[in-house]
């Protein structure tokens, strides 16, 4: 686990390993792109939710991608 994942986990963002099982209450996958500072979550009933990690480690919603066939945001 890299530093970014450790820091955002402290701020309340859950990684896949934090859930007891997947899919969990509609959540199918969580992907952290450390290079681009992006958190993507896939919900079976909505699609992909993509958030940008700001320098202060807060999340800013940037996109809802409703099943466009793209993998990991």
PDB file of N, CA, C, O and CB in Angstrom:
ATOM      1  N   UNK A   1       0.843  -1.164   0.000  1.00  0.00           N
ATOM      2  CA  UNK A   1       0.000   0.000   0.000  1.00  0.00           C
ATOM      3  C   UNK A   1       0.898   1.240   0.000  1.00  0.00           C
ATOM      4  O   UNK A   1       1.851   1.340   0.773  1.00  0.00           O
ATOM      5  CB  UNK A   1      -0.964  -0.009   1.218  1.00  0.00           C
ATOM      6  N   UNK A   2       0.568   2.171  -0.882  1.00  0.00           N
ATOM      7  CA  UNK A   2       1.389   3.382  -0.962  1.00  0.00           C
ATOM      8  C   UNK A   2       0.881   4.466  -0.011  1.00  0.00           C
ATOM      9  O   UNK A   2      -0.156   4.310   0.633  1.00  0.00           O
ATOM     10  CB  UNK A   2       1.407   3.914  -2.399  1.00  0.00           C
ATOM     11  N   UNK A   3       1.613   5.537   0.061  1.00  0.00           N
ATOM     12  CA  UNK A   3       1.311   6.602   1.023  1.00  0.00           C
ATOM     13  C   UNK A   3      -0.047   7.247   0.768  1.00  0.00           C
ATOM     14  O   UNK A   3      -0.774   7.544   1.716  1.00  0.00           O
ATOM     15  CB  UNK A   3       2.394   7.665   0.977  1.00  0.00           C
ATOM     16  N   UNK A   4      -0.400   7.468  -0.499  1.00  0.00           N
ATOM     17  CA  UNK A   4      -1.685   8.092  -0.811  1.00  0.00           C
ATOM     18  C   UNK A   4      -2.832   7.253  -0.253  1.00  0.00           C
ATOM     19  O   UNK A   4      -3.754   7.798   0.354  1.00  0.00           O
ATOM     20  CB  UNK A   4      -1.845   8.273  -2.336  1.00  0.00           C
ATOM     21  N   UNK A   5      -2.788   5.958  -0.446  1.00  0.00           N
ATOM     22  CA  UNK A   5      -3.852   5.089   0.060  1.00  0.00           C
ATOM     23  C   UNK A   5      -3.933   5.149   1.582  1.00  0.00           C
ATOM     24  O   UNK A   5      -5.028   5.169   2.145  1.00  0.00           O
ATOM     25  CB  UNK A   5      -3.624   3.643  -0.396  1.00  0.00           C
ATOM     26  N   UNK A   6      -2.795   5.179   2.242  1.00  0.00           N
ATOM     27  CA  UNK A   6      -2.794   5.269   3.704  1.00  0.00           C
ATOM     28  C   UNK A   6      -3.413   6.582   4.173  1.00  0.00           C
ATOM     29  O   UNK A   6      -4.185   6.601   5.132  1.00  0.00           O
ATOM     30  CB  UNK A   6      -1.364   5.138   4.248  1.00  0.00           C
ATOM     31  N   UNK A   7      -3.075   7.674   3.499  1.00  0.00           N
ATOM     32  CA  UNK A   7      -3.583   8.989   3.896  1.00  0.00           C
ATOM     33  C   UNK A   7      -5.082   9.136   3.640  1.00  0.00           C
ATOM     34  O   UNK A   7      -5.799   9.671   4.486  1.00  0.00           O
ATOM     35  CB  UNK A   7      -2.831  10.079   3.155  1.00  0.00           C
ATOM     36  N   UNK A   8      -5.567   8.671   2.490  1.00  0.00           N
ATOM     37  CA  UNK A   8      -7.006   8.813   2.232  1.00  0.00           C
ATOM     38  C   UNK A   8      -7.810   7.847   3.094  1.00  0.00           C
ATOM     39  O   UNK A   8      -8.963   8.122   3.423  1.00  0.00           O
ATOM     40  CB  UNK A   8      -7.314   8.572   0.741  1.00  0.00           C
ATOM     41  N   UNK A   9      -7.214   6.726   3.459  1.00  0.00           N
ATOM     42  CA  UNK A   9      -7.885   5.800   4.369  1.00  0.00           C
ATOM     43  C   UNK A   9      -8.085   6.472   5.739  1.00  0.00           C
ATOM     44  O   UNK A   9      -9.119   6.279   6.379  1.00  0.00           O
ATOM     45  CB  UNK A   9      -7.061   4.481   4.517  1.00  0.00           C
ATOM     46  N   UNK A  10      -7.102   7.253   6.181  1.00  0.00           N
ATOM     47  CA  UNK A  10      -7.232   8.002   7.435  1.00  0.00           C
ATOM     48  C   UNK A  10      -8.380   9.007   7.364  1.00  0.00           C
ATOM     49  O   UNK A  10      -9.003   9.319   8.379  1.00  0.00           O
ATOM     50  CB  UNK A  10      -5.920   8.728   7.762  1.00  0.00           C
ATOM     51  N   UNK A  11      -8.658   9.515   6.152  1.00  0.00           N
ATOM     52  CA  UNK A  11      -9.724  10.508   5.950  1.00  0.00           C
ATOM     53  C   UNK A  11     -11.100   9.876   5.757  1.00  0.00           C
ATOM     54  O   UNK A  11     -12.083  10.587   5.549  1.00  0.00           O
ATOM     55  CB  UNK A  11      -9.400  11.373   4.751  1.00  0.00           C
ATOM     56  N   UNK A  12     -11.179   8.547   5.822  1.00  0.00           N
ATOM     57  CA  UNK A  12     -12.484   7.892   5.759  1.00  0.00           C
ATOM     58  C   UNK A  12     -12.826   7.217   4.451  1.00  0.00           C
ATOM     59  O   UNK A  12     -13.912   6.650   4.333  1.00  0.00           O
ATOM     60  CB  UNK A  12     -13.514   8.867   6.049  1.00  0.00           C
ATOM     61  N   UNK A  13     -11.946   7.251   3.461  1.00  0.00           N
ATOM     62  CA  UNK A  13     -12.197   6.558   2.199  1.00  0.00           C
ATOM     63  C   UNK A  13     -11.899   5.079   2.405  1.00  0.00           C
ATOM     64  O   UNK A  13     -10.816   4.722   2.869  1.00  0.00           O
ATOM     65  CB  UNK A  13     -11.330   7.153   1.033  1.00  0.00           C
ATOM     66  N   UNK A  14     -12.846   4.225   2.066  1.00  0.00           N
ATOM     67  CA  UNK A  14     -12.649   2.789   2.231  1.00  0.00           C
ATOM     68  C   UNK A  14     -12.062   2.189   0.958  1.00  0.00           C
ATOM     69  O   UNK A  14     -12.487   2.514  -0.150  1.00  0.00           O
ATOM     70  CB  UNK A  14     -13.977   2.094   2.589  1.00  0.00           C
ATOM     71  N   UNK A  15     -11.086   1.316   1.134  1.00  0.00           N
ATOM     72  CA  UNK A  15     -10.513   0.554   0.033  1.00  0.00           C
ATOM     73  C   UNK A  15     -11.264  -0.769  -0.072  1.00  0.00           C
ATOM     74  O   UNK A  15     -12.045  -1.105   0.818  1.00  0.00           O
ATOM     75  CB  UNK A  15      -8.980   0.320   0.238  1.00  0.00           C
ATOM     76  N   UNK A  16     -11.037  -1.527  -1.152  1.00  0.00           N
ATOM     77  CA  UNK A  16     -11.724  -2.802  -1.318  1.00  0.00           C
ATOM     78  C   UNK A  16     -11.477  -3.734  -0.141  1.00  0.00           C
ATOM     79  O   UNK A  16     -12.379  -4.465   0.268  1.00  0.00           O
ATOM     80  CB  UNK A  16     -11.281  -3.471  -2.605  1.00  0.00           C
ATOM     81  N   UNK A  17     -10.278  -3.715   0.401  1.00  0.00           N
ATOM     82  CA  UNK A  17      -9.941  -4.617   1.506  1.00  0.00           C
ATOM     83  C   UNK A  17     -10.646  -4.255   2.809  1.00  0.00           C
ATOM     84  O   UNK A  17     -10.636  -5.051   3.748  1.00  0.00           O
ATOM     85  CB  UNK A  17      -8.450  -4.613   1.729  1.00  0.00           C
ATOM     86  N   UNK A  18     -11.255  -3.078   2.888  1.00  0.00           N
ATOM     87  CA  UNK A  18     -11.965  -2.654   4.092  1.00  0.00           C
ATOM     88  C   UNK A  18     -13.395  -3.186   4.171  1.00  0.00           C
ATOM     89  O   UNK A  18     -14.024  -3.116   5.227  1.00  0.00           O
ATOM     90  CB  UNK A  18     -11.986  -1.155   4.160  1.00  0.00           C
ATOM     91  N   UNK A  19     -13.905  -3.708   3.078  1.00  0.00           N
ATOM     92  CA  UNK A  19     -15.259  -4.250   3.058  1.00  0.00           C
ATOM     93  C   UNK A  19     -15.210  -5.742   3.393  1.00  0.00           C
ATOM     94  O   UNK A  19     -14.244  -6.422   3.047  1.00  0.00           O
ATOM     95  CB  UNK A  19     -15.932  -4.016   1.673  1.00  0.00           C
ATOM     96  N   UNK A  20     -16.246  -6.255   4.066  1.00  0.00           N
ATOM     97  CA  UNK A  20     -16.230  -7.675   4.429  1.00  0.00           C
ATOM     98  C   UNK A  20     -16.310  -8.603   3.211  1.00  0.00           C
ATOM     99  O   UNK A  20     -15.787  -9.717   3.238  1.00  0.00           O
ATOM    100  CB  UNK A  20     -17.382  -7.974   5.367  1.00  0.00           C
ATOM    101  N   UNK A  21     -16.959  -8.141   2.161  1.00  0.00           N
ATOM    102  CA  UNK A  21     -17.067  -8.896   0.914  1.00  0.00           C
ATOM    103  C   UNK A  21     -17.522  -7.936  -0.178  1.00  0.00           C
ATOM    104  O   UNK A  21     -18.064  -6.869   0.114  1.00  0.00           O
ATOM    105  CB  UNK A  21     -18.060 -10.106   1.057  1.00  0.00           C
ATOM    106  N   UNK A  22     -17.307  -8.307  -1.414  1.00  0.00           N
ATOM    107  CA  UNK A  22     -17.785  -7.538  -2.562  1.00  0.00           C
ATOM    108  C   UNK A  22     -18.557  -8.470  -3.468  1.00  0.00           C
ATOM    109  O   UNK A  22     -18.115  -9.604  -3.649  1.00  0.00           O
ATOM    110  CB  UNK A  22     -16.610  -6.861  -3.329  1.00  0.00           C
ATOM    111  N   UNK A  23     -19.649  -8.087  -4.038  1.00  0.00           N
ATOM    112  CA  UNK A  23     -20.312  -6.793  -3.948  1.00  0.00           C
ATOM    113  C   UNK A  23     -20.909  -6.582  -2.561  1.00  0.00           C
ATOM    114  O   UNK A  23     -21.389  -7.525  -1.931  1.00  0.00           O
ATOM    115  CB  UNK A  23     -21.400  -6.676  -5.017  1.00  0.00           C
ATOM    116  N   UNK A  24     -20.874  -5.347  -2.096  1.00  0.00           N
ATOM    117  CA  UNK A  24     -21.346  -4.982  -0.765  1.00  0.00           C
ATOM    118  C   UNK A  24     -22.313  -3.809  -0.884  1.00  0.00           C
ATOM    119  O   UNK A  24     -21.911  -2.689  -1.198  1.00  0.00           O
ATOM    120  CB  UNK A  24     -20.157  -4.627   0.172  1.00  0.00           C
ATOM    121  N   UNK A  25     -23.582  -4.078  -0.630  1.00  0.00           N
ATOM    122  CA  UNK A  25     -24.637  -3.062  -0.693  1.00  0.00           C
ATOM    123  C   UNK A  25     -24.592  -2.252  -1.986  1.00  0.00           C
ATOM    124  O   UNK A  25     -24.707  -1.027  -1.963  1.00  0.00           O
ATOM    125  CB  UNK A  25     -24.526  -2.127   0.495  1.00  0.00           C
ATOM    126  N   UNK A  26     -24.427  -2.936  -3.101  1.00  0.00           N
ATOM    127  CA  UNK A  26     -24.411  -2.286  -4.404  1.00  0.00           C
ATOM    128  C   UNK A  26     -23.041  -1.884  -4.896  1.00  0.00           C
ATOM    129  O   UNK A  26     -22.869  -1.643  -6.091  1.00  0.00           O
ATOM    130  CB  UNK A  26     -25.262  -1.099  -4.363  1.00  0.00           C
ATOM    131  N   UNK A  27     -22.065  -1.803  -4.019  1.00  0.00           N
ATOM    132  CA  UNK A  27     -20.702  -1.448  -4.418  1.00  0.00           C
ATOM    133  C   UNK A  27     -20.006  -2.680  -4.981  1.00  0.00           C
ATOM    134  O   UNK A  27     -19.917  -3.709  -4.310  1.00  0.00           O
ATOM    135  CB  UNK A  27     -19.901  -0.866  -3.217  1.00  0.00           C
ATOM    136  N   UNK A  28     -19.516  -2.579  -6.204  1.00  0.00           N
ATOM    137  CA  UNK A  28     -18.871  -3.711  -6.867  1.00  0.00           C
ATOM    138  C   UNK A  28     -17.346  -3.631  -6.816  1.00  0.00           C
ATOM    139  O   UNK A  28     -16.682  -4.659  -6.679  1.00  0.00           O
ATOM    140  CB  UNK A  28     -19.326  -3.789  -8.308  1.00  0.00           C
ATOM    141  N   UNK A  29     -16.778  -2.423  -6.924  1.00  0.00           N
ATOM    142  CA  UNK A  29     -15.320  -2.286  -6.996  1.00  0.00           C
ATOM    143  C   UNK A  29     -14.892  -0.890  -6.552  1.00  0.00           C
ATOM    144  O   UNK A  29     -15.645   0.077  -6.668  1.00  0.00           O
ATOM    145  CB  UNK A  29     -14.817  -2.568  -8.429  1.00  0.00           C
ATOM    146  N   UNK A  30     -13.661  -0.813  -6.040  1.00  0.00           N
ATOM    147  CA  UNK A  30     -13.034   0.462  -5.691  1.00  0.00           C
ATOM    148  C   UNK A  30     -11.645   0.448  -6.319  1.00  0.00           C
ATOM    149  O   UNK A  30     -10.881  -0.500  -6.139  1.00  0.00           O
ATOM    150  CB  UNK A  30     -12.964   0.681  -4.118  1.00  0.00           C
ATOM    151  N   UNK A  31     -11.327   1.507  -7.056  1.00  0.00           N
ATOM    152  CA  UNK A  31     -10.017   1.595  -7.709  1.00  0.00           C
ATOM    153  C   UNK A  31      -9.381   2.933  -7.357  1.00  0.00           C
ATOM    154  O   UNK A  31      -9.999   3.986  -7.512  1.00  0.00           O
ATOM    155  CB  UNK A  31     -10.144   1.433  -9.258  1.00  0.00           C
ATOM    156  N   UNK A  32      -8.135   2.882  -6.880  1.00  0.00           N
ATOM    157  CA  UNK A  32      -7.382   4.087  -6.550  1.00  0.00           C
ATOM    158  C   UNK A  32      -6.273   4.234  -7.589  1.00  0.00           C
ATOM    159  O   UNK A  32      -5.425   3.352  -7.720  1.00  0.00           O
ATOM    160  CB  UNK A  32      -6.796   4.024  -5.087  1.00  0.00           C
ATOM    161  N   UNK A  33      -6.276   5.339  -8.325  1.00  0.00           N
ATOM    162  CA  UNK A  33      -5.209   5.637  -9.279  1.00  0.00           C
ATOM    163  C   UNK A  33      -4.291   6.665  -8.620  1.00  0.00           C
ATOM    164  O   UNK A  33      -4.593   7.858  -8.606  1.00  0.00           O
ATOM    165  CB  UNK A  33      -5.784   6.171 -10.657  1.00  0.00           C
ATOM    166  N   UNK A  34      -3.178   6.197  -8.079  1.00  0.00           N
ATOM    167  CA  UNK A  34      -2.276   7.073  -7.325  1.00  0.00           C
ATOM    168  C   UNK A  34      -1.572   8.091  -8.206  1.00  0.00           C
ATOM    169  O   UNK A  34      -1.290   9.203  -7.760  1.00  0.00           O
ATOM    170  CB  UNK A  34      -1.246   6.247  -6.596  1.00  0.00           C
ATOM    171  N   UNK A  35      -1.285   7.731  -9.440  1.00  0.00           N
ATOM    172  CA  UNK A  35      -0.599   8.656 -10.345  1.00  0.00           C
ATOM    173  C   UNK A  35      -1.448   9.871 -10.662  1.00  0.00           C
ATOM    174  O   UNK A  35      -0.947  10.996 -10.676  1.00  0.00           O
ATOM    175  CB  UNK A  35      -0.221   7.950 -11.631  1.00  0.00           C
ATOM    176  N   UNK A  36      -2.732   9.652 -10.919  1.00  0.00           N
ATOM    177  CA  UNK A  36      -3.631  10.756 -11.273  1.00  0.00           C
ATOM    178  C   UNK A  36      -4.428  11.276 -10.080  1.00  0.00           C
ATOM    179  O   UNK A  36      -5.206  12.219 -10.225  1.00  0.00           O
ATOM    180  CB  UNK A  36      -4.586  10.313 -12.360  1.00  0.00           C
ATOM    181  N   UNK A  37      -4.244  10.671  -8.893  1.00  0.00           N
ATOM    182  CA  UNK A  37      -4.957  11.045  -7.665  1.00  0.00           C
ATOM    183  C   UNK A  37      -6.467  10.983  -7.869  1.00  0.00           C
ATOM    184  O   UNK A  37      -7.178  11.973  -7.690  1.00  0.00           O
ATOM    185  CB  UNK A  37      -4.544  12.456  -7.211  1.00  0.00           C
ATOM    186  N   UNK A  38      -6.940   9.792  -8.249  1.00  0.00           N
ATOM    187  CA  UNK A  38      -8.359   9.587  -8.525  1.00  0.00           C
ATOM    188  C   UNK A  38      -8.847   8.337  -7.791  1.00  0.00           C
ATOM    189  O   UNK A  38      -8.166   7.312  -7.753  1.00  0.00           O
ATOM    190  CB  UNK A  38      -8.612   9.461 -10.053  1.00  0.00           C
ATOM    191  N   UNK A  39     -10.044   8.449  -7.209  1.00  0.00           N
ATOM    192  CA  UNK A  39     -10.720   7.317  -6.585  1.00  0.00           C
ATOM    193  C   UNK A  39     -11.945   7.016  -7.435  1.00  0.00           C
ATOM    194  O   UNK A  39     -12.770   7.900  -7.663  1.00  0.00           O
ATOM    195  CB  UNK A  39     -11.113   7.618  -5.082  1.00  0.00           C
ATOM    196  N   UNK A  40     -12.076   5.778  -7.908  1.00  0.00           N
ATOM    197  CA  UNK A  40     -13.239   5.374  -8.701  1.00  0.00           C
ATOM    198  C   UNK A  40     -13.949   4.238  -7.976  1.00  0.00           C
ATOM    199  O   UNK A  40     -13.320   3.282  -7.522  1.00  0.00           O
ATOM    200  CB  UNK A  40     -12.819   4.940 -10.148  1.00  0.00           C
ATOM    201  N   UNK A  41     -15.260   4.359  -7.877  1.00  0.00           N
ATOM    202  CA  UNK A  41     -16.078   3.323  -7.260  1.00  0.00           C
ATOM    203  C   UNK A  41     -17.148   2.908  -8.259  1.00  0.00           C
ATOM    204  O   UNK A  41     -17.745   3.757  -8.921  1.00  0.00           O
ATOM    205  CB  UNK A  41     -16.717   3.821  -5.921  1.00  0.00           C
ATOM    206  N   UNK A  42     -17.395   1.591  -8.371  1.00  0.00           N
ATOM    207  CA  UNK A  42     -18.425   1.105  -9.275  1.00  0.00           C
ATOM    208  C   UNK A  42     -19.608   0.592  -8.474  1.00  0.00           C
ATOM    209  O   UNK A  42     -19.467  -0.312  -7.650  1.00  0.00           O
ATOM    210  CB  UNK A  42     -17.875   0.001 -10.195  1.00  0.00           C
ATOM    211  N   UNK A  43     -20.777   1.175  -8.719  1.00  0.00           N
ATOM    212  CA  UNK A  43     -22.014   0.760  -8.083  1.00  0.00           C
ATOM    213  C   UNK A  43     -22.885   0.078  -9.127  1.00  0.00           C
ATOM    214  O   UNK A  43     -23.063   0.596 -10.229  1.00  0.00           O
ATOM    215  CB  UNK A  43     -22.752   1.970  -7.438  1.00  0.00           C
ATOM    216  N   UNK A  44     -23.428  -1.084  -8.780  1.00  0.00           N
ATOM    217  CA  UNK A  44     -24.210  -1.852  -9.747  1.00  0.00           C
ATOM    218  C   UNK A  44     -25.465  -1.106 -10.202  1.00  0.00           C
ATOM    219  O   UNK A  44     -25.944  -1.345 -11.311  1.00  0.00           O
ATOM    220  CB  UNK A  44     -24.601  -3.191  -9.147  1.00  0.00           C
ATOM    221  N   UNK A  45     -26.001  -0.220  -9.385  1.00  0.00           N
ATOM    222  CA  UNK A  45     -27.236   0.478  -9.739  1.00  0.00           C
ATOM    223  C   UNK A  45     -27.003   1.857 -10.342  1.00  0.00           C
ATOM    224  O   UNK A  45     -27.951   2.464 -10.840  1.00  0.00           O
ATOM    225  CB  UNK A  45     -28.103   0.610  -8.527  1.00  0.00           C
ATOM    226  N   UNK A  46     -25.756   2.385 -10.314  1.00  0.00           N
ATOM    227  CA  UNK A  46     -25.462   3.703 -10.892  1.00  0.00           C
ATOM    228  C   UNK A  46     -24.391   3.675 -11.968  1.00  0.00           C
ATOM    229  O   UNK A  46     -24.534   4.326 -13.003  1.00  0.00           O
ATOM    230  CB  UNK A  46     -25.038   4.643  -9.811  1.00  0.00           C
ATOM    231  N   UNK A  47     -23.340   2.942 -11.741  1.00  0.00           N
ATOM    232  CA  UNK A  47     -22.190   2.962 -12.631  1.00  0.00           C
ATOM    233  C   UNK A  47     -20.973   3.475 -11.883  1.00  0.00           C
ATOM    234  O   UNK A  47     -20.867   3.317 -10.667  1.00  0.00           O
ATOM    235  CB  UNK A  47     -22.470   3.829 -13.872  1.00  0.00           C
ATOM    236  N   UNK A  48     -20.061   4.088 -12.612  1.00  0.00           N
ATOM    237  CA  UNK A  48     -18.812   4.570 -12.010  1.00  0.00           C
ATOM    238  C   UNK A  48     -18.976   5.962 -11.418  1.00  0.00           C
ATOM    239  O   UNK A  48     -19.517   6.863 -12.058  1.00  0.00           O
ATOM    240  CB  UNK A  48     -17.694   4.580 -13.047  1.00  0.00           C
ATOM    241  N   UNK A  49     -18.505   6.125 -10.196  1.00  0.00           N
ATOM    242  CA  UNK A  49     -18.397   7.427  -9.548  1.00  0.00           C
ATOM    243  C   UNK A  49     -16.914   7.718  -9.434  1.00  0.00           C
ATOM    244  O   UNK A  49     -16.177   6.957  -8.807  1.00  0.00           O
ATOM    245  CB  UNK A  49     -19.114   7.456  -8.134  1.00  0.00           C
ATOM    246  N   UNK A  50     -16.466   8.817 -10.036  1.00  0.00           N
ATOM    247  CA  UNK A  50     -15.047   9.174 -10.035  1.00  0.00           C
ATOM    248  C   UNK A  50     -14.847  10.456  -9.239  1.00  0.00           C
ATOM    249  O   UNK A  50     -15.523  11.457  -9.477  1.00  0.00           O
ATOM    250  CB  UNK A  50     -14.515   9.340 -11.483  1.00  0.00           C
ATOM    251  N   UNK A  51     -13.920  10.417  -8.299  1.00  0.00           N
ATOM    252  CA  UNK A  51     -13.593  11.560  -7.447  1.00  0.00           C
ATOM    253  C   UNK A  51     -12.124  11.908  -7.589  1.00  0.00           C
ATOM    254  O   UNK A  51     -11.276  11.019  -7.664  1.00  0.00           O
ATOM    255  CB  UNK A  51     -13.933  11.264  -5.974  1.00  0.00           C
ATOM    256  N   UNK A  52     -11.821  13.188  -7.628  1.00  0.00           N
ATOM    257  CA  UNK A  52     -10.450  13.690  -7.636  1.00  0.00           C
ATOM    258  C   UNK A  52     -10.018  13.924  -6.199  1.00  0.00           C
ATOM    259  O   UNK A  52     -10.787  14.461  -5.402  1.00  0.00           O
ATOM    260  CB  UNK A  52     -10.325  14.999  -8.478  1.00  0.00           C
ATOM    261  N   UNK A  53      -8.804  13.531  -5.860  1.00  0.00           N
ATOM    262  CA  UNK A  53      -8.259  13.772  -4.536  1.00  0.00           C
ATOM    263  C   UNK A  53      -7.534  15.115  -4.579  1.00  0.00           C
ATOM    264  O   UNK A  53      -6.536  15.266  -5.284  1.00  0.00           O
ATOM    265  CB  UNK A  53      -7.298  12.610  -4.086  1.00  0.00           C
ATOM    266  N   UNK A  54      -8.036  16.077  -3.831  1.00  0.00           N
ATOM    267  CA  UNK A  54      -7.452  17.419  -3.788  1.00  0.00           C
ATOM    268  C   UNK A  54      -6.185  17.415  -2.933  1.00  0.00           C
ATOM    269  O   UNK A  54      -5.952  16.473  -2.175  1.00  0.00           O
ATOM    270  CB  UNK A  54      -8.474  18.443  -3.233  1.00  0.00           C
ATOM    271  N   UNK A  55      -5.363  18.466  -3.052  1.00  0.00           N
ATOM    272  CA  UNK A  55      -4.134  18.528  -2.250  1.00  0.00           C
ATOM    273  C   UNK A  55      -4.357  18.443  -0.735  1.00  0.00           C
ATOM    274  O   UNK A  55      -3.485  17.970  -0.007  1.00  0.00           O
ATOM    275  CB  UNK A  55      -3.410  19.800  -2.561  1.00  0.00           C
ATOM    276  N   UNK A  56      -5.532  18.902  -0.256  1.00  0.00           N
ATOM    277  CA  UNK A  56      -5.822  18.793   1.176  1.00  0.00           C
ATOM    278  C   UNK A  56      -6.455  17.445   1.537  1.00  0.00           C
ATOM    279  O   UNK A  56      -6.946  17.263   2.651  1.00  0.00           O
ATOM    280  CB  UNK A  56      -6.747  19.927   1.607  1.00  0.00           C
ATOM    281  N   UNK A  57      -6.442  16.493   0.578  1.00  0.00           N
ATOM    282  CA  UNK A  57      -6.953  15.125   0.707  1.00  0.00           C
ATOM    283  C   UNK A  57      -8.470  15.044   0.816  1.00  0.00           C
ATOM    284  O   UNK A  57      -9.003  14.017   1.238  1.00  0.00           O
ATOM    285  CB  UNK A  57      -6.343  14.473   1.906  1.00  0.00           C
ATOM    286  N   UNK A  58      -9.164  16.099   0.448  1.00  0.00           N
ATOM    287  CA  UNK A  58     -10.619  16.021   0.352  1.00  0.00           C
ATOM    288  C   UNK A  58     -10.964  15.479  -1.036  1.00  0.00           C
ATOM    289  O   UNK A  58     -10.131  15.499  -1.943  1.00  0.00           O
ATOM    290  CB  UNK A  58     -11.291  17.429   0.605  1.00  0.00           C
ATOM    291  N   UNK A  59     -12.189  14.998  -1.193  1.00  0.00           N
ATOM    292  CA  UNK A  59     -12.626  14.441  -2.475  1.00  0.00           C
ATOM    293  C   UNK A  59     -13.544  15.420  -3.190  1.00  0.00           C
ATOM    294  O   UNK A  59     -14.409  16.044  -2.576  1.00  0.00           O
ATOM    295  CB  UNK A  59     -13.341  13.091  -2.271  1.00  0.00           C
ATOM    296  N   UNK A  60     -13.341  15.543  -4.489  1.00  0.00           N
ATOM    297  CA  UNK A  60     -14.190  16.390  -5.323  1.00  0.00           C
ATOM    298  C   UNK A  60     -14.764  15.506  -6.416  1.00  0.00           C
ATOM    299  O   UNK A  60     -14.017  14.928  -7.205  1.00  0.00           O
ATOM    300  CB  UNK A  60     -13.392  17.610  -5.925  1.00  0.00           C
ATOM    301  N   UNK A  61     -16.096  15.396  -6.468  1.00  0.00           N
ATOM    302  CA  UNK A  61     -16.742  14.564  -7.477  1.00  0.00           C
ATOM    303  C   UNK A  61     -16.512  15.166  -8.852  1.00  0.00           C
ATOM    304  O   UNK A  61     -16.769  16.351  -9.064  1.00  0.00           O
ATOM    305  CB  UNK A  61     -18.253  14.419  -7.191  1.00  0.00           C
ATOM    306  N   UNK A  62     -16.029  14.354  -9.790  1.00  0.00           N
ATOM    307  CA  UNK A  62     -15.781  14.877 -11.129  1.00  0.00           C
ATOM    308  C   UNK A  62     -16.605  14.194 -12.203  1.00  0.00           C
ATOM    309  O   UNK A  62     -16.777  14.751 -13.287  1.00  0.00           O
ATOM    310  CB  UNK A  62     -14.335  14.746 -11.461  1.00  0.00           C
ATOM    311  N   UNK A  63     -17.127  12.984 -11.930  1.00  0.00           N
ATOM    312  CA  UNK A  63     -17.852  12.322 -13.012  1.00  0.00           C
ATOM    313  C   UNK A  63     -18.686  11.162 -12.494  1.00  0.00           C
ATOM    314  O   UNK A  63     -18.258  10.412 -11.617  1.00  0.00           O
ATOM    315  CB  UNK A  63     -16.881  11.829 -14.074  1.00  0.00           C
ATOM    316  N   UNK A  64     -19.891  11.027 -13.054  1.00  0.00           N
ATOM    317  CA  UNK A  64     -20.687   9.814 -12.951  1.00  0.00           C
ATOM    318  C   UNK A  64     -20.708   9.215 -14.337  1.00  0.00           C
ATOM    319  O   UNK A  64     -21.240   9.839 -15.256  1.00  0.00           O
ATOM    320  CB  UNK A  64     -22.143  10.093 -12.406  1.00  0.00           C
ATOM    321  N   UNK A  65     -20.164   8.054 -14.524  1.00  0.00           N
ATOM    322  CA  UNK A  65     -20.161   7.391 -15.826  1.00  0.00           C
ATOM    323  C   UNK A  65     -21.083   6.185 -15.749  1.00  0.00           C
ATOM    324  O   UNK A  65     -20.717   5.152 -15.189  1.00  0.00           O
ATOM    325  CB  UNK A  65     -18.717   6.968 -16.250  1.00  0.00           C
ATOM    326  N   UNK A  66     -22.259   6.315 -16.304  1.00  0.00           N
ATOM    327  CA  UNK A  66     -23.259   5.263 -16.214  1.00  0.00           C
ATOM    328  C   UNK A  66     -23.045   4.203 -17.278  1.00  0.00           C
ATOM    329  O   UNK A  66     -23.589   4.286 -18.379  1.00  0.00           O
ATOM    330  CB  UNK A  66     -24.649   5.847 -16.337  1.00  0.00           C
ATOM    331  N   UNK A  67     -22.253   3.217 -16.935  1.00  0.00           N
ATOM    332  CA  UNK A  67     -22.011   2.047 -17.785  1.00  0.00           C
ATOM    333  C   UNK A  67     -21.662   2.380 -19.216  1.00  0.00           C
ATOM    334  O   UNK A  67     -22.351   1.946 -20.140  1.00  0.00           O
ATOM    335  CB  UNK A  67     -23.202   1.174 -17.779  1.00  0.00           C
ATOM    336  N   UNK A  68     -20.618   3.132 -19.411  1.00  0.00           N
ATOM    337  CA  UNK A  68     -20.157   3.431 -20.769  1.00  0.00           C
ATOM    338  C   UNK A  68     -19.169   2.394 -21.257  1.00  0.00           C
ATOM    339  O   UNK A  68     -18.589   2.547 -22.332  1.00  0.00           O
ATOM    340  CB  UNK A  68     -19.524   4.813 -20.825  1.00  0.00           C
ATOM    341  N   UNK A  69     -18.970   1.338 -20.478  1.00  0.00           N
ATOM    342  CA  UNK A  69     -18.060   0.284 -20.889  1.00  0.00           C
ATOM    343  C   UNK A  69     -16.609   0.585 -20.566  1.00  0.00           C
ATOM    344  O   UNK A  69     -15.718  -0.163 -20.971  1.00  0.00           O
ATOM    345  CB  UNK A  69     -18.202   0.042 -22.347  1.00  0.00           C
ATOM    346  N   UNK A  70     -16.357   1.667 -19.844  1.00  0.00           N
ATOM    347  CA  UNK A  70     -14.983   1.987 -19.471  1.00  0.00           C
ATOM    348  C   UNK A  70     -14.649   1.300 -18.162  1.00  0.00           C
ATOM    349  O   UNK A  70     -15.494   1.205 -17.272  1.00  0.00           O
ATOM    350  CB  UNK A  70     -14.778   3.515 -19.353  1.00  0.00           C
ATOM    351  N   UNK A  71     -13.453   0.832 -18.044  1.00  0.00           N
ATOM    352  CA  UNK A  71     -13.017   0.165 -16.829  1.00  0.00           C
ATOM    353  C   UNK A  71     -12.172   1.117 -16.003  1.00  0.00           C
ATOM    354  O   UNK A  71     -11.280   1.770 -16.544  1.00  0.00           O
ATOM    355  CB  UNK A  71     -12.233  -1.117 -17.156  1.00  0.00           C
ATOM    356  N   UNK A  72     -12.426   1.209 -14.720  1.00  0.00           N
ATOM    357  CA  UNK A  72     -11.688   2.036 -13.766  1.00  0.00           C
ATOM    358  C   UNK A  72     -11.714   3.514 -14.135  1.00  0.00           C
ATOM    359  O   UNK A  72     -10.666   4.140 -14.297  1.00  0.00           O
ATOM    360  CB  UNK A  72     -10.256   1.563 -13.673  1.00  0.00           C
ATOM    361  N   UNK A  73     -12.904   4.063 -14.265  1.00  0.00           N
ATOM    362  CA  UNK A  73     -13.102   5.501 -14.420  1.00  0.00           C
ATOM    363  C   UNK A  73     -12.613   5.984 -15.707  1.00  0.00           C
ATOM    364  O   UNK A  73     -12.706   7.177 -15.994  1.00  0.00           O
ATOM    365  CB  UNK A  73     -12.444   6.250 -13.347  1.00  0.00           C
TER     366      UNK A  73
END
